[in-house]
Amino acid sequence: MFISIDQSTSSTKAMLFDEQCKMLARANVDHKQYYPQAGWVEHDAEEIYQNMVEAIRNLLQSASNVISQSNYSSPSGEAGRGAFSLAITNQRETVVVWDKTTGKPIYNALVWQDNRGAALCRQLREEGYAEMVKEKTGLLIDPNFSATGVRWILDHVEQAQAMAEQGLLLMGTIDTWLIWRLTHGQSFYTDTTNASRTMLFNIHTMQWDDDLLRLFRIPRSMMAEVLPCDAIYGTTTVEGIFEQSIPIAGVLGDSHGALVGQMCFAEGAGKVTYGTGSSVMVNIGEQPKPAPEGLVTSVAFSAFGRHYYGFEGNIYSTGATLKWIADQLHLVGHPAEMEAEAVKVNSTEGVYIVPAFAGLGAPWWKPDAKAGVIGMTFATTRAHFLRAALESIAYQIKDLVQVMTKSFSTENASEKAKGLSEICADGGPTKNRFLMQFQADLLNTPVICTEVEDASALGAVIMNGIARKIWTSPEQVIPLRKVTQVFTPHPASDIDSLYQGWRKAVEKICS
């Protein structure tokens, strides 16, 4: 059996899967969000680790009947708890810096939504580094990526730079931190997908880049060894939960995990992950290509001895917008209640919510933008507002897909990648039928929802199985995808004008 950890921006989920990729049980533990000042977002890395341990413990307790009744044996023939393995998928870019002697973080983890690196990013762009960074990493210079967060910590924690230069500090994205803790410091690894989101990794050489490390004044001694996604990363007892160590195998960032979990192994296959933020990623094959303006090129996944690349755009606030409305404005008790309210009206009557709570990501890349509501009148009701919030998610996805599909129509695009024939969708908001149908209408493309809501966790399971030789080719796992619903686009005469209204609203916010 596989235990898949999905360490996301708001919580840590532990899920139990069998070898047919069926999820048998799950457990979830939320962690606290810290907002020291406007635009700053932090997590307690130690809390996240302890929550992961708690989630695994809770999972095994809740699934005890399933486990005891199972005849499952590991490939080595072991039964019971010795048959388990652990896979990890994680929130990307969020970065931890810790003392390798004490094992304690020297500061809270800086979250991917954190904007305190914006000034440094502007400085680097003004100094002419944008082209060099994009050519090496596939990324735009933006505080979303890990490098500026590390630089801020080294600049603002007393003696941090000196300790780093003495080889006393380590840095890593959340996957690296969890693996290091799980193995009590024996495994200091990351995978190619998480590495490719740090702004320090050369996606052509597949190595940490010396020029970039010098640019950000980050010693190489801080950096983890980079492995493919389908590698074995070490062994762990998970703080004694298991009597014998189990393997940690299959690691990748959450968006990449969803691409694999949606079985997007073919060039031109794309997916949308609806989470706290949202990611649109399309597999572009085994050669890195310059991304269209406003998008980035990342390592999509590394498996079977090969590296696959993807075009990607990231949206900062989608599910987070719905959570804000529930938790801060108290317009609903839970985001799941929004659909019933939103369909009480036929339109937003011109109301647009631009959720730039942490700036705007791709394709706008306006880190200084602030959220706003456009078009409200005295006639605006709660239903109009909630519908506008849901529509804002679909509009932001449309922004990205529109840029991607333009790139597929170029002469150099392969026949497989000249357009998106369908979009595979995953994440909690996929349960919202109004949102999924509006998304299909807006894209004029079928939206495919699958049985597994947590495709990122499934992607980690698939990489775990490949690492442990349970599967040896994509063809063996592709049939395991189970489609639950297809949202076919409905003709709508006003869809273009609605989208143009959104574009104008964004321009007002950014002006």
Backbone torsions as a table, in degrees:
resi	resn	phi	psi	omega
1	MET	NA	150.6	180.0
2	PHE	-106.0	134.0	166.2
3	ILE	-104.2	118.9	-179.7
4	SER	-109.7	124.6	177.0
5	ILE	-96.8	124.3	172.3
6	ASP	-112.7	97.4	-178.3
7	GLN	-92.4	99.8	-173.2
8	SER	-102.0	-177.7	-176.7
9	THR	-64.8	-31.8	-174.7
10	SER	-109.8	-16.8	-175.5
11	SER	-159.6	172.7	172.5
12	THR	-120.0	122.5	-179.7
13	LYS	-110.5	138.7	172.9
14	ALA	-118.0	128.1	-176.7
15	MET	-128.6	143.2	179.7
16	LEU	-106.3	125.0	179.5
17	PHE	-121.9	150.7	170.4
18	ASP	-99.0	-176.2	-175.2
19	GLU	-77.1	-4.3	171.2
20	GLN	-94.5	11.9	-179.8
21	CYS	63.2	26.7	175.4
22	LYS	-91.9	130.1	178.6
23	MET	-80.3	125.2	-175.4
24	LEU	-98.6	-29.8	-177.7
25	ALA	-164.4	162.9	178.7
26	ARG	-152.9	156.9	174.5
27	ALA	-141.7	150.4	-173.5
28	ASN	-139.7	135.2	176.5
29	VAL	-132.3	120.3	179.2
30	ASP	-78.1	154.2	172.0
31	HIS	-125.3	161.7	-173.3
32	LYS	-77.7	145.4	173.6
33	GLN	-102.8	135.7	179.3
34	TYR	-115.1	129.8	179.8
35	TYR	-125.6	79.5	-175.1
36	PRO	-58.7	-32.8	174.9
37	GLN	-161.4	173.3	-175.7
38	ALA	-56.1	129.3	177.8
39	GLY	86.0	-5.0	178.9
40	TRP	-103.8	133.6	-179.9
41	VAL	-136.5	126.6	-177.1
42	GLU	-132.8	156.9	171.2
43	HIS	-127.6	153.2	172.7
44	ASP	-88.0	107.3	-175.1
45	ALA	-63.4	-34.7	178.4
46	GLU	-66.5	-40.3	176.3
47	GLU	-60.2	-42.2	-179.7
48	ILE	-61.5	-43.1	178.9
49	TYR	-63.4	-47.7	-179.6
50	GLN	-62.7	-36.8	177.4
51	ASN	-64.8	-37.1	177.2
52	MET	-62.3	-45.0	178.2
53	VAL	-60.5	-44.8	179.4
54	GLU	-62.7	-41.3	-179.7
55	ALA	-62.8	-41.2	178.6
56	ILE	-65.5	-42.9	178.6
57	ARG	-61.2	-46.2	179.5
58	ASN	-63.4	-38.6	179.3
59	LEU	-61.1	-47.8	-177.6
60	LEU	-65.8	-35.4	177.3
61	GLN	-67.2	-44.4	-177.9
62	SER	-70.0	-26.5	-176.8
63	ALA	-102.5	15.1	-174.3
64	SER	-58.5	-38.1	179.6
65	ASN	-67.2	-42.5	178.7
66	VAL	-61.3	-43.6	-178.0
67	ILE	-66.4	-44.8	-177.1
68	SER	-67.0	-29.5	-179.0
69	GLN	-86.4	-9.7	-175.7
70	SER	-80.1	142.2	174.0
71	ASN	-96.3	13.6	-174.3
72	TYR	-61.3	136.1	172.5
73	SER	-127.8	148.6	178.3
74	SER	-74.3	167.6	177.2
75	PRO	-56.8	-25.8	179.3
76	SER	-84.5	-3.1	178.4
77	GLY	95.8	-3.6	179.7
78	GLU	-73.4	145.0	177.8
79	ALA	-113.1	169.2	176.4
80	GLY	69.9	-145.0	-172.8
81	ARG	-66.8	-23.6	175.9
82	GLY	-66.8	-13.1	-177.7
83	ALA	-88.1	-3.0	-177.0
84	PHE	-80.1	156.5	167.4
85	SER	-141.6	162.2	-173.4
86	LEU	-120.6	128.0	175.9
87	ALA	-116.9	153.6	-175.6
88	ILE	-134.9	131.5	165.9
89	THR	-129.6	150.0	-166.6
90	ASN	-149.8	157.8	168.8
91	GLN	-57.8	133.6	-175.3
92	ARG	-93.2	166.2	175.3
93	GLU	68.4	-31.9	175.8
94	THR	-55.8	128.7	-168.0
95	VAL	-126.2	142.4	179.4
96	VAL	-119.4	138.7	170.9
97	VAL	-120.2	126.4	-176.1
98	TRP	-137.2	158.3	177.4
99	ASP	-80.6	118.6	-174.5
100	LYS	-73.6	-14.0	178.1
101	THR	-82.3	-47.5	-178.6
102	THR	-88.6	-21.4	-175.9
103	GLY	76.4	11.1	-176.8
104	LYS	-103.9	137.0	173.3
105	PRO	-61.2	143.1	178.3
106	ILE	-88.2	-7.4	177.8
107	TYR	-162.9	161.4	174.4
108	ASN	-57.2	154.2	174.0
109	ALA	-65.4	135.3	175.4
110	LEU	-90.5	122.0	-171.7
111	VAL	-80.5	153.6	-179.8
112	TRP	-55.9	-25.0	178.3
113	GLN	-79.2	-10.5	-174.1
114	ASP	-67.6	138.7	-171.5
115	ASN	-114.0	10.7	-173.3
116	ARG	-71.8	-12.7	176.7
117	GLY	-87.3	5.8	-174.8
118	ALA	-60.5	-41.6	-178.3
119	ALA	-63.5	-43.0	177.9
120	LEU	-64.1	-39.1	178.0
121	CYS	-62.0	-42.7	177.2
122	ARG	-61.2	-43.2	-179.7
123	GLN	-61.0	-44.4	-179.2
124	LEU	-65.9	-38.1	176.8
125	ARG	-64.7	-43.5	179.8
126	GLU	-64.2	-30.4	179.4
127	GLU	-83.5	0.6	172.2
128	GLY	88.9	22.1	-177.7
129	TYR	-91.0	-5.2	-172.4
130	ALA	-59.1	-44.9	-176.6
131	GLU	-67.1	-41.7	179.1
132	MET	-62.4	-45.6	-179.8
133	VAL	-63.1	-44.6	-178.5
134	LYS	-66.3	-38.9	-178.8
135	GLU	-64.9	-40.5	-177.6
136	LYS	-78.4	-42.2	-169.9
137	THR	-104.6	-18.9	-172.8
138	GLY	80.6	0.4	-173.2
139	LEU	-107.6	160.5	169.7
140	LEU	-89.3	153.0	175.0
141	ILE	-72.9	112.8	-174.0
142	ASP	-155.5	143.9	179.7
143	PRO	-65.6	-11.6	175.5
144	ASN	-58.1	-31.9	-174.8
145	PHE	-89.4	160.0	-162.3
146	SER	-70.0	-29.9	-167.8
147	ALA	-57.7	-43.5	-177.4
148	THR	-70.1	-27.8	175.8
149	GLY	-66.6	-43.2	176.7
150	VAL	-61.8	-44.0	-179.1
151	ARG	-60.8	-40.0	179.5
152	TRP	-63.8	-43.5	-179.8
153	ILE	-63.1	-45.1	-179.6
154	LEU	-64.4	-29.5	179.7
155	ASP	-79.3	-29.3	-167.8
156	HIS	-112.2	-9.0	174.4
157	VAL	-98.2	128.0	-175.3
158	GLU	-55.8	129.9	177.0
159	GLN	67.5	7.4	-175.6
160	ALA	-63.7	-44.8	-178.7
161	GLN	-63.4	-41.2	178.7
162	ALA	-63.5	-42.5	178.4
163	MET	-63.3	-40.1	179.3
164	ALA	-62.0	-44.2	-178.4
165	GLU	-69.1	-22.5	175.9
166	GLN	-85.9	0.8	178.9
167	GLY	78.7	22.1	-176.0
168	LEU	-96.0	-11.8	-177.8
169	LEU	-114.2	149.3	173.2
170	LEU	-122.9	154.1	174.6
171	MET	-132.0	156.1	176.4
172	GLY	-174.7	158.3	169.0
173	THR	-73.7	174.6	-170.1
174	ILE	-60.1	-33.9	177.3
175	ASP	-58.6	-45.4	-178.3
176	THR	-63.6	-43.3	179.1
177	TRP	-60.9	-46.6	-178.2
178	LEU	-65.3	-43.3	-179.9
179	ILE	-63.7	-43.0	179.9
180	TRP	-61.1	-43.4	179.6
181	ARG	-70.0	-42.5	-179.5
182	LEU	-60.6	-32.6	-177.0
183	THR	-101.4	11.3	179.6
184	HIS	53.7	43.2	174.8
185	GLY	82.7	4.9	-179.0
186	GLN	-80.8	-27.6	-178.3
187	SER	-118.5	117.3	177.8
188	PHE	-119.2	84.7	-172.6
189	TYR	-133.1	157.0	164.2
190	THR	-137.0	173.1	177.3
191	ASP	-108.1	170.5	-174.6
192	THR	-64.8	-31.6	-176.8
193	THR	-71.5	-46.6	177.6
194	ASN	-65.1	-40.2	178.3
195	ALA	-58.8	-37.9	-175.4
196	SER	-71.6	-5.8	179.9
197	ARG	-106.3	10.4	-177.6
198	THR	-91.7	-17.8	-172.7
199	MET	73.2	20.5	179.2
200	LEU	-127.3	0.6	-170.5
201	PHE	-114.2	130.8	179.3
202	ASN	-87.4	113.4	-174.9
203	ILE	-77.4	-5.5	175.7
204	HIS	-91.5	-44.3	178.6
205	THR	-87.5	-15.6	-176.5
206	MET	58.3	41.9	178.0
207	GLN	-138.4	158.9	168.2
208	TRP	-61.0	138.4	-171.8
209	ASP	-98.9	123.7	-177.1
210	ASP	-62.6	-38.0	179.5
211	ASP	-62.0	-41.2	-178.8
212	LEU	-72.7	-38.5	176.6
213	LEU	-61.7	-40.2	176.8
214	ARG	-66.7	-39.5	-178.8
215	LEU	-59.7	-40.6	-178.5
216	PHE	-96.8	2.2	178.2
217	ARG	54.8	49.3	178.6
218	ILE	-112.8	116.4	-179.4
219	PRO	-62.8	141.4	179.5
220	ARG	-61.1	-27.0	-179.4
221	SER	-62.4	-17.5	178.8
222	MET	-79.6	-14.2	-166.8
223	MET	-93.4	139.3	179.8
224	ALA	-77.6	157.3	172.0
225	GLU	-71.1	138.6	-175.9
226	VAL	-99.2	127.6	179.8
227	LEU	-120.4	159.1	172.0
228	PRO	-66.2	163.5	-177.9
229	CYS	-63.5	-34.1	-175.7
230	ASP	-94.9	46.9	178.4
231	ALA	-110.8	165.4	170.5
232	ILE	-96.5	124.6	-170.3
233	TYR	-100.8	-2.9	-179.3
234	GLY	141.7	-169.9	178.2
235	THR	-132.5	157.5	-176.3
236	THR	-154.6	152.1	169.2
237	THR	-100.1	1.3	-175.5
238	VAL	51.9	61.8	178.3
239	GLU	54.5	39.3	174.7
240	GLY	85.6	2.1	176.7
241	ILE	-61.7	-38.2	177.6
242	PHE	-102.5	136.2	179.4
243	GLU	-67.9	-35.6	177.2
244	GLN	-117.3	149.2	-178.4
245	SER	-63.7	143.9	175.5
246	ILE	-116.1	155.4	-178.2
247	PRO	-77.2	144.2	167.3
248	ILE	-98.4	115.5	-175.9
249	ALA	-146.8	139.5	-179.3
250	GLY	85.7	97.8	-178.6
251	VAL	-136.2	133.8	174.3
252	LEU	-167.1	157.4	178.2
253	GLY	-62.8	157.0	-170.6
254	ASP	-62.2	-40.9	-179.9
255	SER	-65.8	-39.0	178.1
256	HIS	-68.1	-38.0	176.4
257	GLY	-59.9	-39.5	178.9
258	ALA	-67.3	-36.5	177.2
259	LEU	-60.6	-44.7	178.4
260	VAL	-70.1	-42.2	-179.8
261	GLY	-63.0	-27.4	175.9
262	GLN	-88.6	7.8	176.8
263	MET	60.8	38.0	-179.6
264	CYS	-87.8	61.5	-178.7
265	PHE	-82.4	-18.7	-175.6
266	ALA	-90.5	146.9	175.9
267	GLU	-58.8	132.3	-179.9
268	GLY	93.5	-8.6	177.2
269	ALA	-78.1	136.7	-175.5
270	GLY	-132.2	159.7	179.0
271	LYS	-145.3	156.9	172.7
272	VAL	-121.8	126.1	173.4
273	THR	-103.8	119.0	177.5
274	TYR	-97.7	105.5	179.4
275	GLY	-134.2	-145.5	173.5
276	THR	-55.8	-50.5	164.7
277	GLY	-110.5	-174.0	178.3
278	SER	-135.1	150.6	-179.9
279	SER	-129.0	133.1	169.9
280	VAL	-109.9	123.7	-179.7
281	MET	-134.0	139.8	178.1
282	VAL	-127.8	130.9	176.9
283	ASN	-69.6	121.4	-179.4
284	ILE	-109.0	7.9	175.4
285	GLY	100.0	-162.7	-171.2
286	GLU	-93.2	5.8	177.3
287	GLN	-120.1	127.3	176.2
288	PRO	-68.7	133.7	-179.9
289	LYS	-123.4	150.7	176.0
290	PRO	-61.8	130.8	-178.4
291	ALA	-75.4	151.7	173.1
292	PRO	-59.9	157.9	-178.5
293	GLU	-55.7	131.5	180.0
294	GLY	92.8	-10.0	178.4
295	LEU	-114.6	174.1	177.7
296	VAL	-129.5	160.7	172.5
297	THR	-107.0	129.2	178.4
298	SER	-129.0	166.3	167.5
299	VAL	-72.5	118.2	-178.7
300	ALA	-72.3	-47.8	173.4
301	PHE	-171.8	158.5	176.0
302	SER	-122.8	121.1	-177.4
303	ALA	-160.4	158.8	178.4
304	PHE	57.1	28.9	179.8
305	GLY	76.5	13.3	-178.1
306	ARG	-129.7	158.4	175.1
307	HIS	-112.4	131.4	178.2
308	TYR	-115.3	141.3	-175.3
309	TYR	-112.6	163.1	-179.7
310	GLY	-146.0	147.5	164.4
311	PHE	-83.3	139.9	-178.6
312	GLU	-147.1	146.7	168.7
313	GLY	-131.1	140.7	-176.7
314	ASN	-119.2	134.0	179.0
315	ILE	-107.7	131.7	-172.3
316	TYR	-76.5	-37.9	-172.0
317	SER	-133.2	104.5	172.4
318	THR	-126.4	-79.7	174.0
319	GLY	-59.5	-30.6	178.2
320	ALA	-62.2	-32.5	177.5
321	THR	-64.8	-44.1	179.9
322	LEU	-66.0	-39.0	178.4
323	LYS	-65.4	-39.6	177.7
324	TRP	-61.4	-42.6	179.8
325	ILE	-63.9	-38.1	179.9
326	ALA	-76.1	-46.3	-171.8
327	ASP	-83.7	-35.8	-174.6
328	GLN	-98.1	-44.4	-178.4
329	LEU	-90.4	-20.8	179.2
330	HIS	58.3	35.1	177.0
331	LEU	-77.2	-23.4	172.3
332	VAL	-139.9	160.5	177.7
333	GLY	-77.0	-29.9	-178.0
334	HIS	-152.1	146.0	178.9
335	PRO	-53.9	-27.6	-179.9
336	ALA	-64.0	-18.4	-179.7
337	GLU	-82.5	-7.2	-171.6
338	MET	-71.5	-34.4	-176.7
339	GLU	-59.5	-46.8	-177.5
340	ALA	-59.6	-35.3	178.6
341	GLU	-75.7	-42.2	-175.0
342	ALA	-62.9	-34.3	-176.8
343	VAL	-81.6	0.9	176.0
344	LYS	-72.8	-16.2	177.1
345	VAL	-120.8	154.8	-177.1
346	ASN	-85.3	-16.2	178.4
347	SER	-161.6	176.2	177.1
348	THR	-85.1	-3.0	-175.9
349	GLU	55.4	41.2	174.5
350	GLY	87.1	6.4	178.8
351	VAL	-86.6	130.6	176.0
352	TYR	-127.9	132.1	172.2
353	ILE	-104.2	122.9	176.1
354	VAL	-106.0	102.1	-168.6
355	PRO	-85.4	62.7	-179.4
356	ALA	-87.9	52.7	-177.1
357	PHE	-65.3	-30.8	176.9
358	ALA	-125.0	37.7	-174.0
359	GLY	83.7	-179.6	177.1
360	LEU	-111.1	131.5	177.3
361	GLY	-86.4	-146.7	-177.2
362	ALA	-64.2	148.3	-5.0
363	PRO	-89.5	11.2	-174.7
364	TRP	-83.7	-43.7	-178.8
365	TRP	51.5	62.1	177.2
366	LYS	-120.4	82.1	-175.2
367	PRO	-65.0	-20.5	-178.3
368	ASP	-92.3	-3.9	-179.4
369	ALA	-65.3	148.6	177.7
370	LYS	-115.7	150.8	-178.9
371	ALA	-65.4	153.0	178.7
372	GLY	-159.9	162.7	175.7
373	VAL	-119.2	128.9	-177.8
374	ILE	-115.8	137.5	168.9
375	GLY	92.3	11.7	179.8
376	MET	-76.5	145.7	174.7
377	THR	-133.4	-179.5	176.0
378	PHE	-65.2	-17.5	179.5
379	ALA	-84.7	-7.6	-178.9
380	THR	-69.0	130.1	-179.8
381	THR	-112.2	173.8	176.1
382	ARG	-57.7	-39.5	-179.7
383	ALA	-61.7	-43.1	177.8
384	HIS	-60.7	-43.0	-177.8
385	PHE	-64.7	-45.1	-179.4
386	LEU	-66.9	-39.0	177.3
387	ARG	-64.0	-40.1	178.6
388	ALA	-63.1	-36.5	178.4
389	ALA	-64.3	-44.8	178.3
390	LEU	-65.6	-43.2	-179.6
391	GLU	-63.5	-30.7	-179.1
392	SER	-61.2	-31.0	177.4
393	ILE	-65.7	-49.0	-178.1
394	ALA	-64.2	-38.2	179.4
395	TYR	-63.3	-41.4	-179.1
396	GLN	-66.9	-36.3	174.9
397	ILE	-64.4	-41.7	178.2
398	LYS	-58.9	-41.6	178.7
399	ASP	-53.9	-44.3	-176.9
400	LEU	-73.8	-46.6	-177.3
401	VAL	-62.6	-36.4	179.4
402	GLN	-61.0	-42.7	178.3
403	VAL	-66.9	-40.9	-179.2
404	MET	-64.6	-45.5	-176.3
405	THR	-66.9	-28.7	174.5
406	LYS	-62.8	-39.3	-179.3
407	SER	-67.8	-28.4	-179.0
408	PHE	-74.2	-16.6	-177.1
409	SER	-89.2	2.7	179.4
410	THR	-71.6	160.5	-177.1
411	GLU	-63.6	-29.9	-175.7
412	ASN	-82.1	-9.8	-178.9
413	ALA	-68.8	140.9	178.5
414	SER	-70.7	163.8	-179.5
415	GLU	-61.2	-30.2	-179.1
416	LYS	-70.5	-23.8	-168.4
417	ALA	-120.1	36.3	-180.0
418	LYS	-90.5	1.2	177.0
419	GLY	175.6	171.3	178.7
420	LEU	-101.5	114.7	-179.6
421	SER	-79.5	-23.1	178.0
422	GLU	-160.2	159.4	174.7
423	ILE	-119.1	125.5	174.9
424	CYS	-88.4	130.9	-174.2
425	ALA	-118.2	142.0	175.2
426	ASP	-146.4	166.5	-179.1
427	GLY	111.4	162.7	-176.9
428	GLY	-53.6	-45.1	-178.8
429	PRO	-62.4	-11.4	177.6
430	THR	-65.8	-15.6	175.7
431	LYS	-73.8	-14.6	-179.1
432	ASN	-83.9	101.8	-174.3
433	ARG	-64.1	-37.6	178.0
434	PHE	-59.5	-47.1	-178.4
435	LEU	-62.5	-44.6	-178.1
436	MET	-65.1	-39.7	178.9
437	GLN	-69.2	-41.2	177.6
438	PHE	-63.4	-37.1	177.3
439	GLN	-63.0	-45.5	179.2
440	ALA	-62.3	-43.5	179.4
441	ASP	-61.8	-43.3	-175.9
442	LEU	-67.9	-38.7	-179.6
443	LEU	-84.1	-17.8	-171.7
444	ASN	54.7	39.9	-177.3
445	THR	-142.0	137.5	176.9
446	PRO	-59.5	138.8	175.1
447	VAL	-107.7	121.5	-174.5
448	ILE	-102.7	119.8	175.0
449	CYS	-105.7	137.9	-176.4
450	THR	-110.1	170.6	-174.6
451	GLU	-62.8	-37.3	-177.2
452	VAL	-89.0	112.9	178.3
453	GLU	-65.2	-35.8	-176.2
454	ASP	-98.0	75.4	-177.4
455	ALA	-66.2	-28.7	178.5
456	SER	-61.3	-45.1	178.8
457	ALA	-63.4	-38.6	178.3
458	LEU	-65.1	-39.6	177.9
459	GLY	-59.7	-40.2	177.2
460	ALA	-64.7	-38.4	176.8
461	VAL	-61.0	-44.2	-179.7
462	ILE	-61.1	-44.0	178.1
463	MET	-65.0	-35.2	176.1
464	ASN	-62.3	-45.4	-179.6
465	GLY	-65.2	-35.9	177.2
466	ILE	-67.4	-42.8	179.8
467	ALA	-60.0	-35.2	-176.2
468	ARG	-97.8	13.5	172.9
469	LYS	65.1	22.5	173.6
470	ILE	-73.0	-38.9	173.5
471	TRP	-122.6	142.3	-177.1
472	THR	-121.0	3.2	178.1
473	SER	-158.2	155.4	177.0
474	PRO	-59.3	-33.7	-177.1
475	GLU	-60.4	-25.0	179.9
476	GLN	-76.6	-24.7	-176.9
477	VAL	-103.8	-24.6	-177.6
478	ILE	-54.8	-41.4	-179.8
479	PRO	-64.9	-12.5	-178.4
480	LEU	-78.6	-11.6	177.1
481	ARG	-71.1	129.9	-178.1
482	LYS	-118.2	110.8	179.7
483	VAL	-78.3	129.8	179.9
484	THR	-101.1	-33.7	-178.0
485	GLN	-158.3	143.1	175.5
486	VAL	-119.0	123.1	176.8
487	PHE	-97.6	107.6	-178.6
488	THR	-87.4	135.7	-178.1
489	PRO	-62.7	138.1	175.7
490	HIS	-101.2	135.8	177.3
491	PRO	-59.6	133.2	179.5
492	ALA	-143.1	117.6	-174.1
493	SER	-67.4	-24.7	-175.3
494	ASP	-98.6	5.4	-172.0
495	ILE	-64.8	-38.1	180.0
496	ASP	-67.3	-40.6	-179.7
497	SER	-68.7	-34.8	175.5
498	LEU	-61.7	-42.6	-179.3
499	TYR	-68.4	-38.3	177.3
500	GLN	-63.6	-34.7	175.7
501	GLY	-62.9	-39.7	176.2
502	TRP	-61.5	-46.1	-178.7
503	ARG	-60.1	-40.3	179.1
504	LYS	-66.7	-37.4	178.9
505	ALA	-63.8	-42.2	178.8
506	VAL	-64.0	-41.9	-179.7
507	GLU	-62.5	-36.3	177.5
508	LYS	-65.8	-42.4	-179.9
509	ILE	-64.4	-36.4	-175.9
510	CYS	-84.6	-12.4	-176.2
511	SER	-77.7	NA	NA
